Amino acid sequence: MKNLFGLFLSTAIFSCSGVKVMNTESAADADFSKAKTFGFYTVKASGDTITESFSKRIVYLQDAIGSEMKKRGFTNAGSNPDLLINIGIVVQEKVQTRETNWQQDGRFTYVGQRNYTWKSTEVELGRYREGTVTVHIVDALKNNMMWKGSANGVIPEKEKNIAEAAQKGMEELFKKFPVAAK
């Protein structure tokens, strides 16, 4: 967990290699039929890993989640919602590598003394960010979690692609939500 990133948005997250839904789980007593409205917990983050674009990216993610909730008949409430949504985000910088081998990297490259050895090494090909987004949906009145789901994927490099990636990521995640889109 190198970076707590204001997202992802990530979540994430998600255009280059697609979204992977990690897990989803509903509470045994979850009853969404009585809920009509939703809202978001205030996102609190601090530290030197928070970027200047954190707030903007959180809004992208909230918009994507809100869109999925609206497709299922819920309304975004300004105050006193039936459901509260908590968002957790983890972003890691990853390194893509390949291993050298004598057939591709060592053949005919050494001419000289006979007492040398070839040592296989890892060669860095590139760096990318991978994000995981966890969404908790909580019964606001009882303060009980009703559903949770996590998804991860590669975060686009270009700012202009992050909102679209967030939308695609949440579409995939909410396919596992117990209330179907209308």
N, C-alpha and C positions, 0 to 999 in steps of 0.2 A: 504494500500500500504506500507507494511513493508519493502520490499526489491525491489530495482531496480536491477534486476539480469541480469547478462550478458548472459544471458539466462540461459534462458529457456532451454530456449531452452527447454523454456518452450517450447517456447514454447513450445513449450513447452514441451516436454510438454506432453509427452503424452502417454506413453505406458500402464501404469497400468489401468487407467479407461477409456481410449479412449479419443478422441478429440471431443470437442463440438464446432461447428462453431457458434459463437455468432451472428454475423451479417455481411452482405456484402452490398455494395451500389455502384452503378455506377453513374457517373455524367450524366445528361440528354444529354449532347452534346459529350459524350465520343466516339471517333472513333479510334479504335486500328488498323484499316486497313493500316494507313499510317506509323505506328511505326514499326521499324525493329530491333532496338537495345535497350538494357537496361543497367543500371548501378545502383550503390547503393550510397545513401548519406553516408557521413562519420558518423559513430556512435560515439556520444560524450556522455560520462557518467562520473560522478565523485561522490565522497563521500565515506563514510565508508561502504556502502553496496555493493560496487563493489568487486567481488572476483578476485583471481589471474587467474582463468580460464575464465574470462569474454571474452577476445578476441577470445579464441579458440571456445567458444560456439557461439559467433556471427558469426564466419566463418561457423560453422555447419548450422546455420540458413540461412545465405546468400547462401550457397551451395544448400540447399533444395529449396529455392525460385528460385534460378538460374536454377535448374533442371526443375522446373515446367514451368518457362518462356521458356526454350529451347524446351520443349515438345510442346509448342504452336507456335513455329517458330521464336521466338525472339533470338537474339544473344547478348552475353555479350560484350559490347563495352568498350575499355580501356578509351576512352575519348569521349566527346560530344555525349552521348547516346540520343535516342529519348525519352526514359522513365527513370525516376529516381525513385528508390524504397527507401522508408523510413520505418524503422522498429522501432516499439515501444514495449517495454517489461515491464511487471509488474509481480513480483513474490511475493507471500504471503506464509508465513508459516502457516499451518493450523493444528489444533489439532482434532483428531478423539476421540470422547467421547461416553460414554453410561451412561444412568441414572440408578442409583441403585434403587432397589425396595425391599420391605420387603419380598416378596415371594421368591426371589432368594438370597438376600443378608442379610436378617434380621431374617428369621425364625430359631428358635432354637439356635440363637447365643447369646442370652442374657438370663441368668438365674440369678435371684436375686430379687431386689426390684421391686415392681409392678409399681412404678410411674416413668417410663421412657417413652421417645417418640422415634419414628423412624423418622429420617430425610433423605429424598431422596437427594442424591448428584450426581454430575457428576464425572465419573471416566475416567481419560485419558487412552486411549488405544494405541495411537501412534501419531506421528507427520509426516507430509509430506509437500511438497511444491507444490503449484499449480501456474501455470503461464498463463498469457494471452499475446498473441502476436498480435499486430495490424500491418497490412501491408498497406501502402499508395503507390499507383502508380500514379506518377505525370508526366504530359506532360512537358518535360524539357524546351521546347522552350517557351511555354506560362506560365509556372509555375502554372498550374491548376491541381488539383487532379482529376484523371479520375476514379479511383476505390479505394475502401478501404474494408478491411475485417479483422475480429478479430476471433481468436479461443483460446480456453483454454483447459487445461487438467493438469493432474498430471505429474510432472517432475520426471524422473527416478532418483533413488538414485545413481546408478552406472554410472560413467563417460562413460564407454564403450557403454551404451545404449542411450546416449543423441543424438548422430548423427542420429540414426535410428528413435528415437522419433520425432526429428525435421522434418525428411523426411516424416514420416507418417502424422504429423500434417499439413504440407504444402500441401500434396496431398489432404487431406480432405478440407482444406480451398480453394484451387484452383479449386476444383470441382464447386465452385460458381463463378469462374472468367468468364467474358463474352466471352473470346476467348477459344474455346475448344482445347484440346490436339489433336495433329495430329497423 
